[in-house]
Amino acid sequence: MPMLELNSSQCFETTMRKVDFENWDKEVTESEIPVLVFFKADWSPSCVEVAELLKEVSSEYEGRIKSVYVDYDSERELVLQKRVYVPPTIIIFYKGIPVRGVPGPAPAKVIKNCVDRALRVVERVKAKSNSADTEF
């Protein structure tokens, strides 16, 4: 029986929006919540595995993080600008600034730990900015 081949783009049809150089600011920099960006390539078997894990992670953290992906091959300028050297790479951004990341394939536990740590950093940043507002 032939095996069903699934590429990482097919994994995202309903769970993650594709980000490119044109919509980066709108989708990532201007987001009010942290954004998990998955830099993936269809030719990478590891990316397909990570894509499946990210479906679970994205649904578990729905409303607390936004999940998007960047195609490693078609968005080379963006990939190079963000200093991503190999797919799969996950970077969590807040207001366009990288907060935490996972280079290479990783189990769900590692990805969730990265998200949890990023959320704690963002909460501290928000708390500091709120306290700075009240000092004046």
N, C-alpha and C positions, 0 to 999 in steps of 0.2 A: 504494500500500500504506500503511495507516495506521501511524503511528509508535507504538511502545509507550511509554506514559507511565509513568515510575517516580518515585514520590515518595520523599523521604528516609526515611520510616518503613519503607518496604519494604526499603531497603538494610540495615536494622539487625536484621531479624528473627532472625538467628542470631549476629550479631557483637557487638552492643552492647545493654546493658540500659538501659531507660528509668529515669531518676531524676526524682523529684518532691520536693516540699517534705517529704513524709512520710518518705521513705527516704533523704534526702540524707546525714544523719549516718552511717547504717549503710553506705551505698555509697561515700561520699567521705571524710568526716571520719575514720572509723574504719578506713579501708583501710591496710594495712601497706605498700602500694606506691603510687607516684604514680598519680593518676587523671586521664586525659584526658577532659575534659567538653566535648562538642560541643553548643552551643546552636543549634538548628536550627528552621526553619519549613518546612512542606510547600509553601507557596506560593512559596518562593524557589528559582529555578533554580540559583543558586550553591550552595545547600545540597545539592541533589542531586549536583552535581559533587564537592563536598567529601566527601559521604557515601561516594561510590565510592572516593576516595583514602583515606579513613579505614579502609575495610575492609582495604586493603593495609597501611597503617601499623600497625593493630591486630594483624594476624597477624605482622608482622615483629618487633614488640616484645612479643609474647605472653609473659607471665610476668614482664616487667619493668615494664609499665604495665597499668593496667586502663582500659578504654574504655567510657564511658557517654554517654548523650545526654539533653538536656533539651529538651522541646518549648517553643519560644519563645512560642507563643500560649496554651497551656493552663496554663503554669506562670509566669504574669506576676509573681507575688509573688517567686518564687525568682530569676527573671531580673533583676528590679529590685534585689533584695538583692545580687546578685553584680555589679551595675553593667554588665550586658550591654545595649548600646544598639541593636545591629543583628545579625541573623543573616546569614551564619554567623559564629560566634565560637567559637574553641577556647581553653580555659583548662586548664592542667595544675595540679592541686592536689596538695599533699602534706600529710596530716593536716589537711585542710580549708583550708589556706592556699594562695592562688594563687602559683605559682612562675614560670610563663611563660605567654605567650598569643599567639594569632594572631587579630587582628580581621579579619573579612572573608575572602573566598575567597583561597586561596593554593595554589601548586603543592605536590606531594608533597615535594619537596626542602626547602621552607621549613618544612613541618610536621615533617618528620623532624629538621631542625636544631633546631627548638624542643623536641622531645622529648629529643634528645641533650643539649641545654643543661640542661633540667630535671632529667634523670637525674644530670648532674654536680653540680648544686646539691644534690640530695637526698643524694648520696654524701658531699659535704662536710658537710652537716648531720649525717648519721649518724656520720661520723668525729669531729666535734666533740663530739657527745653521748656517744660511746663513750670518748673521752679524758677528758671531764669525770667520767664514772663511775669511771675508774681512778685519778683524782687523790685520791679520798677514801680 
